């Protein structure tokens, strides 16, 4: 723990120097610094000092120009923009140059080769369009020596159908997506690896045995991931196919799952990709305060890469605080789900 905290503090100092240096930083943070009566490059010495920035505001990422987020060090490089949210209103945007590749190459190192064979092709059966997943899963497949086949999926349309109470149309759209996936699985024998969401995985397994069709490993993410679904997937849906649940988003990157242990009883436990991102579980009423281990709170995310600096952002998720683990000597989160207060308000 001490070594990982020291490494985190070193990284925080490096990232703050980078983002607040006029030669390398982005317009947003350089202008932000001009309004301060203190210099982040002199006064941020470690992770705890990030509290001086307060909380990163959701609205800062809505609308343009998105170029204000591009560090000057990346001028002239091809830039991607990924969106999150947007079911109602203006989506949040995050620029990226290499972060999605770096994050997914690190994630690749956690996947067992026997279940995600090198050189195998992948099927990406999940949100496409402006979402980071679309390019990230493709890069993961390429990094492991394969090709990624894609299916179109617009989750914003699904959200609209649900809000209109169009259950029949929602089901038809889901089957439309599943039919495309089945067509690709049957046409391409080298597809051995799959990315999908819990609901689509269940719908796909209603139609076909993934083990018989040749799938060796499933990488799965989405807010519908619960201990009940985790158990259902491992014990019933997948018949021995390796299951890798993840917690990821456009703003953080990818938190990996703790290896499944009997004593965890199918809890879904994730650890962030420190020091590039850190997750804390905080008191919803006093988000400065981290809760005790095992207690429930709101997820607070800090992203620390050369492309993107986002200190102390309050996510729309809640979870239990999980203690460090041998492989990941920093805090994790257990059973992430939508923040209950937002759910109660109908947001």
Secondary structure as UniProt FT lines:
FT   HELIX           2..19
FT   TURN            22..24
FT   HELIX           27..34
FT   HELIX           40..43
FT   HELIX           47..53
FT   HELIX           58..61
FT   HELIX           66..69
FT   HELIX           72..74
FT   TURN            75..76
FT   STRAND          80..84
FT   STRAND          92..96
FT   HELIX           99..108
FT   TURN            109..110
FT   TURN            113..115
FT   TURN            118..119
FT   STRAND          121..125
FT   TURN            129..130
FT   HELIX           132..143
FT   TURN            144..145
FT   STRAND          148..150
FT   HELIX           155..163
FT   TURN            164..165
FT   HELIX           167..187
FT   TURN            189..190
FT   STRAND          191..196
FT   HELIX           198..207
FT   HELIX           210..213
FT   STRAND          217..221
FT   TURN            223..224
FT   HELIX           227..232
FT   HELIX           233..237
FT   TURN            239..240
FT   STRAND          242..249
FT   TURN            250..252
FT   STRAND          253..257
FT   HELIX           262..264
FT   TURN            265..266
FT   STRAND          269..271
FT   TURN            274..276
FT   STRAND          277..282
FT   TURN            287..288
FT   TURN            293..294
FT   STRAND          296..304
FT   STRAND          309..322
FT   TURN            326..327
FT   STRAND          332..338
FT   HELIX           340..345
//
